[in-house]
Amino acid sequence: MSTPTTPKRAPARRRGEGQWALGYREPLNPNERSKRDDNPLNVRDRIENIYAHTGFDGIDPGDLRGRFRWYGLYTQRKPGIDGGRTATLEPEELDDKYFMLRVRVDGGAVTTEQLRVIGEVSEQYARDTADITDRQNIQYHWIRIEDMPAVWEKLEGVGLTTMEACGDSPRVILGSPVAGIATDEVIDGRPAIEEIKNRYIGAKEFSNLPRKFKTAISGLPDVAHEVHDIAFVGVEHPEHGPGFDLWVGGGLSTNPMIGVRLGAWVPLDEVPDVWAGVISIFRDYGYRRLRHRARLKFLVKDWGAEKFREVLETEYLERRLVDGPAPKVPEQPRDHVGVHEQRDGNVYVGAAPIAGRVSGSTLVAVADAAEAAGSRRVRFTPLQKLIVLDVPKSEVDGLRTALAGLGLQTDPSPWRRGVMACTGIEFCKLAIVETKARAANLVSALEDRLKDITADVTTPISVHINGCPNSCARIQTADIGLKGQIVTDADGNQVEGFQVHLGGGLGLDAGFGRKLRGHKVTAEELPDYVERVVRNYIADREPDERFPQWVARAQEDDLK
């Protein structure tokens, strides 16, 4: 007698991730439907011809909270809304009738003429606000929609743009702020940056990506290449000479991932084509169903480096890439602060504002000071710093004095030098806590309290302050990373505070900070906490031990 068998189940069909290349073309969420219904780049015409005349109240919500981003515009946070309400209010309840605006500065490179215009736009249209971001952009606030045609006219008159400074698009390209002048640069990446800008920025073939796409191209490891969607890092090939090592799939936010090397060496003139191949993979195979998985890093994690390179070569480039070596790993981050030799005999002078906070009038004055010193070129850095290039050695002292008078120190304390902060609750609708003023207060407190050990801090200890979990200030790769949230103080009150990440880093220490289980710090306690951890490190470290190395072995009590 035969035994009845249980019918085999058909394997469960995996739910589609919205990948165009696999036939999932039907938009799966409101963001995808919005992009399908009208290419976001078309919104500029409505801004200039309709909204600039009707004002804020005449803006279509789909444009306001979606397509505007493709031209660098976000509504800013209405004043007076505390961080505890950020996640409970509807967008229209958070919206102020003013905008944040990002000016796209690829490679952080501006002329003094452009810098002066950036400053003048701030003075005239943005209440003198201007922040240097860690994307090498300039960010304004208090922009009115009525003024956007005039703002664009001034910026574009000197070759600047806000196009695709935000949105599901190829964002600003990070580049070494000392490209072309650094004495130890492997290769100058500026021609590749310019070619990508000219070919692809504003091109509709890449204006509808699953989400944002971040690029870094540098002949030096000074652009946080490990946390970009795509990065080209300068490397010397033993047979072919200088070129770039190709990385993909890095990113931070709530699911941080370090990028992976594809093991491919790319010559300078092929960088734009390879870039186009990688971003095309993201466009075609990227996950569009869920916004929180719609970044290239998730696809790279699922595929792995070998498959990703195979698809790039066979489907997009139709040729093999050259195998190549890994780039040298820097011992510590390079912020380019101070006075440094250029390859032409001049010097460049790097200065540190506090957490990137400057002003339009400051930038105009920097342009004047640079020109008085014989320079016509200024750079913004991925660490929210500012550099004046091409300074004759005879002009250095005068320039340093002028910059110091503007609050831009060229020999800053390690605390001023190491702090970064995102926009925070002052203007950002996603933020939970204040950041910029808190960074300034923290720097002031540490400079006063730690005078006795400042000389012992031979490498700046980075402190990155973020207003929410999105990590715009790269908290997971800081020595001390602070993620804003509402916490309970000793008296049981709900107050602004931070989750702490310790010992993150890039380069030799590439990895994410250690989180202490259940440990939170209130905003009021922050100076005490940072002082205590720094003193414990200085007292307990071994010779030449870096902060992340110490954190990895430290007792938990020494980190609280």
N, C-alpha and C positions, 0 to 999 in steps of 0.2 A: 504494500500500500504506500503510495507516494505521499510525501509530506508537503502540504501546501506552502508555497513560498510567498513572501511579502513582496508585492510589486516594487520595483526600484523607483525612487522619486527622481524626476528630472532635476538636474542641477538648477539651483535658484539663479534666475537671471539677475545679473548685477544691475542695479539702478543706474541709469545714465547720469553722467556728471556734467552734461551740457557741453560736451566737447564737439565742436563743429566738424572736426575731421572724421568723427565717427557717426555723423549724421544727425546729431542732436541740435538741430537748428531752431527749434521752437523755444523762444525765451522762457526762462523758468523762474524769473523773479522780476520785480518792478524795475530794477536798474537795467536789466537786459532788455526789457520791453521799451524803456525810454530811449536807449541807444538805437534800437531797431527802428523806432518810429521816426526819429530824426537824428541825423549825424550831429553830435554835439558841437562840431566846429561851425555849424550853421548859426549858432546862437549869437555870434558877434553881430550879425546884421540886425537882429532884433534889438540887441542892446543899443546900438547906435541909432536906429531909426524909430524905435518904439519906446523902450524902457527909459532911455535917457530923457524922454519928453513926458512920459506918464508918471515917472518916479517909482518908488519902491512898491507902492500899492497896486501898480499896474502889471507887475511881473507874474508870469505864469509859474505856478509852483513847480512844474516839471523842469523849467529852466532854472528857477531860483535855487533849488536844492540838488540839482543834478548837472545840467549842461553848463552852467556858469563855471564850473570847476575847470573845464577845458581852457578857460582863459584866466585862470589863477584866482578866481573869485569865490570866496566862501562868506556866507553871512556870519557876522561875529555875535558873540554872546550878549544878550541883553543884560545891562548892569543890575546888580542886586540879587541875582539868583544864586543861592548857595549850592555847594557841590553835592549835598545830599539829595537835591532835586534833579540832578543832571539826567539820571536814567528814568525819571518818572514823568517828565514833561514831554509834550508833543513838540516836534520841530518848530512849529509856528509860535509856540509859547517861549522857546529859547531864542528865537531870531530877534536881533536888533535890526534896525533899518539901515545899518551901515555894514561895510564889507571889509574883510581882510583881503589883501591883494598881494600875490607873489610876483616878483619880477624874476624872470628866468635868467640866470647868469651861468651858462655852461662853463665848466672849468673854473668858476669863480673869477673870471677875467673881465675887468673893465678898464677903460681908459679914464684918465682924470676928467675928460669932458663928459663921459657917460656917468661917472660918479657924481659930478656936480649936478647933472640933470636928475639923477635919482634923488639927490638931496632936495632939489628945488621942488620936485613933485611932492615929496613928503611935506615940505613947508607949506605948499599951496593947497594941497588936497587931502592930507592925511594927518593933520594936527601935529606935524613934526615927528610922527612915529616912524621908526625904522629899526628892524631887528635883522642881524646877520644870522641866518639859520645854519644848521649843520648839513644842509644840502647846498651850501654856497649861494643860496638865494638871498634876496632882500625881501622882507615882508613888511607891508604897510597895514595900518588899521584906520578906521573912521572914514573909509572911502565911500562916497555917495555914488549911486548909479548914474545920476545926472552928470557927473564929472568924468565918467569913463572915456568918452570920445576925446576930451582934452588930454587926459592922462596918456592914452595911447598915442596921441599925436606927438606929445613931448618925448615919450620913451622911444617910439619908433623912429623919431627924427634923428636919434643918435645910435640906431641899430640895436635897440633892446626890444624885448618882447615879453608878453605874459602868456603866450600861447603854450598850452599843454604844461603849464607850471603845476597843474593839479589834474584830477580826473583819471579815468581808466585809459591811460595813454603813456607814451614814453616820457617820463619826467626828466628834469634837468640832469645833465650828464656831469658827474663829478670828475674832476681832473686835478692833477697836482697843481697847487698854486704857484709852484716854482718851476713849472714845465719850461724847458728851453734855456734855463739859466743855472740850474742846480749843478754843482761840480760832480756829483756822484750819480746823476741820472743815467739809467740804462738807455732810454730812448724817449724822445719827445712825442707825447701822445696827442698834441694839439691838432695836427692835420686830420687825424681820424675823427676827433670830436667835431671839427668844423664840417667834415664831409657828411657825417651822420646828420648833423643839424640841417645842412643844405638839402640833403636828399629826402629825409624822412620826417622831420618835425613839421607837423601840420599836414602831412600826407594822410588821406583818408584810409589808406590800406592799414594803418596802424592806429587809427583814432578810436577803434572799438576793441579794446582788449578786455580780458576777463576782469582785471583790476590794474592797478598801477604797475609800472615796470621801471626799475631803478638800475642805472648804469654807472659804472666807474671805469675810467681809462687813465692809467698813469704809468709813467716810466719809473716811479718810485712807489714803494708800499706805504703811501701816506693818505689814502682815501677810504679806509675801512672796507677794502675790497671783499673781505670775507662775508659781509652781510648785505651784498647786492644781488639782484636777480641775475645780472651778468657783470663780470669784471674782466678787464684786460690788464695784466700786471707785467711790468717790464722785466724781461729776462734775457740773458745771453745764451743763445743756442751754440753748442760747440762747433757745429758745421755751418750754420746759416747766419750767425751773428745776432745782433739785437732784434728783439721782437717782443711778443706778448704771450704770457701764459693765460689760458682761458679758464675762468671759473663761472659756475652757474648755481642758482638755487639757494642763495643766502637770503636772510631776512630776519626781522625781529618780531615785534608786537607780542601777541599772546602765545604764539607758537614759534619761538625763535629757533633758527637753524643756521649753522655755519655752511657757507657755500662749498661746493665740491669742485676739485680740479678735474677737467676732462682729459688732462695729459696731452693737450694739443698746444703746439707753438704756432702763433699767427703773426705773419709779417705785417708791418704797418699798413701797407696798401690794401691788405685783405680784411682789415678790421671791420670796415663798414658792411661788407658782404656777410661776414660771419655774424655780426650783430643782427643784421636783417634776418638771417636764418634762425637765430635763437628766438628773437621776438616773434617770428612767424610761427614757430612751434608753440609758443605761449598763446598766441592768438587762436591757433587751430586746435590744439590739444589741451589747452588750459581749462580748468574746471570752472564752469559758469553757473552751476545749479545753486551752490551755497556761497555767499559772499565771503564767509570766513575761511573757505578753502580755495578761493579764487586767486591764489598767488603761485608763481612758478615754483616756489620751494616745495609745494606739496606734490606737484608732478615729478620733480626731480627725485624726491624721496621715494615715490612709488616706482619709478622707472629704474633708478640707479644711473650712475655716470656712464656705464658702458652702453646701455640702451639709448640714453639721451644722445650720446655722441654718434651712435649708429644712425639714428633717425635724422640728425642734423646733416650728416654726410650723405646719406642715400636719398633722402626725400627733398632736401632743401639746397644743399651745396652741389650735389651730384659729383662729388670728388672726395678723396681722403684728405684729412688734415695731417700735417706733419707732427709726429710725436716730439715732445720737448720736455726739458727739465723744469723743475719747480723753481720759483723765484727765491731769493734769499729772504729769510725771515728777520725783520727788524727786532732788535732787543727791546725797544720801547717805542711808543707812538711818537710821531714827529709832528709838532704843532707849528714849527717855523717861527716861533717867537724869538725876538732878539735880533742881533746883527749878524749876518752870514755872508760869506764870500759868494759872488757869482763867478761864472766861468769867464766873464769878460773883464774882470778886474774891478768892477763896481761891487756894491753890496746890496742886499735887500734887508729891510727892517720890518720885523713882525711885531705887532702890538696886540694887547689883550684888553678888549672891553670885558665887562662882567656879563657872562652868559649871552653874549651877542647883542645886548641891548645898547643901541646907539640912538641917533636921531637924524633927521634930515639935515639940520643945521650943522651937526657934527660932521656928516659926510661931505658937505660943501666945504667946510673948513679943512678936512683931510685933503680934498682935491687941491685946495689952495696951498697947503703946506707941502704936498708932494711936488707940485710944480715949482714952488720956491726952492726946493732942493734939487731941481733938475730932472725930476721924474715925470713920466706921462702914463705910468702903468700901476694899477692897484689890483690886489687879489683878495678874495674872501676865501677862508679855509673851511674844511669840513669839521673843524673844532670851534667854529664861531669866532675866529680871529680875523685880523686884517693885516695885509702886508703891502708895503710900498717897495716896488722893484726899482732897479737901475739907479741907485743912489750913489753919487760920487763919494768917496771916503771923506773928503773935506766937508761934506754937507751933513754927515751923520749926526753930529752933536746937535746942530740946529734943528734937524727934523725930529729927533727924539724929544727935545724940549717942547717943540710945538705939539707933538702928539700927546705928551704927558699933560699939557695944558688942556687938552680935550678929553682927559680921562682915559687915554689909551696908553697904557704902560708897556714899555718895551723890555723892562726887567721886573716883571711882576712877581708877587709872592707865589709860592706853589699853589695856594688856595684859589687865588684869582685865576691863575693859569690853568688849573685843572677843573674848574666848574663849567658845566653846561646846563642849560635848562630849556624846556619847550615853552610854548606860549602861555599855557596855564589858564586858570579860570578868569583871568582878567579879560580875555577876548574869546577863548575857545569854547565852543558849545559841548565838546566831549569831556572837558576837564572837570575834575572833582576838587582840586586844590590849587592854591596860588603857587607860582613858581619863580617868576623873574625877580620880584622884590625879595622873595625868600632867599634866592641865590645871593643877591647883593648883601642881605643881612648876614647870611652865613659866612661869606667871605670876610666881611668886616669883623665878625666875632672871632673867626679863626686867626686872622692876622693879629688881633690883639691878644688872644689867649695862648697862642702857640709860638710866641716870639722866642721862647727859650729853646725850642727844638727845630725851628725853621731851617737852620743851617744843616741839620741832620737829614732833611728831606731832600735828597739829591735828585730824585725823580718825582715830578708832581704826582700827587695822589688824586686821581680823577674822581670828581663827585658829580654825578649826572642826576638832575631832578626832573621828573616827569609828572604831569598833572593827571594822568590816567594810565590805563594798562597798555596803550598803543606804542609806547617806546619811541616817540619821535626824538627823544634825547638819548637814545641808545643806552638805556639803563642796564641791560643785561651784560654789556661789555665794558662797564665801568668798574674801577676799583670799588667804589661805593655807589651803587645804583639805588635810587629812591623812587618807588612807584606810588603815586598819590592815591589815597583812599580815605574814607571816613573811618576813624578808629575811636575806641573808647578810652578816655583818659582815666587817671587814678580816682577821680570823683564820680565816675560813671557817666560822664557827659560824652556825647558824640561830637567829635572835633576833627579838624583836618589833620592828616598824618600820612605816614608812609609805610609800605612794606619795604624791607631792606634786602638788597642783593649785594653780596660782598665777593670780591675777588674775580670779577669778570675781566675779560681783556681780549685784545687782538694780538697779532704777531706771535711772539713766543708763548703768550698766555691765552691764545685763542680759545675761547670757551665762555660759558655763561656763569654769572655769579651764583654763589652759594646762598640759598634762602634759609633763614633760621626759622624753624617750625614755630608758628604762632607768634613770632616776634614782630611787633609793630612799634613805631616811634611817632609820637605826636609832633606836630609842627613846632610847638613851643620847646620841646625837648631836643630838637635837631642839633643845635650847636653843641649841647652837652654830649650828645651821643657821638657825633663825629670826632670831637676832641678826645673822648675817652678811647675810641677805637684806634685813632692815630697814635696816641700815647702808648697804648698797649703794643702796637706794631713796632714802634721805635725801640721800646724797652726789650722786646722779646725776639726781634729778628736776628737771623744769623748773618754773617758777613755777605754782602752783595745779594741778600734775599729780597726779591721783589714782593710787593704787597700781595698779589694773587697767590704766590707760593706760600707766604706766611698764612694767609687765610685758609688754604687747603689743609694745613696741619694744625692750626690753632685750636685751642679748647673753646667750646661754645661760650663759656662764661667770658672769655676775652673778647668776644665779638658782640656782646650785648651791652 
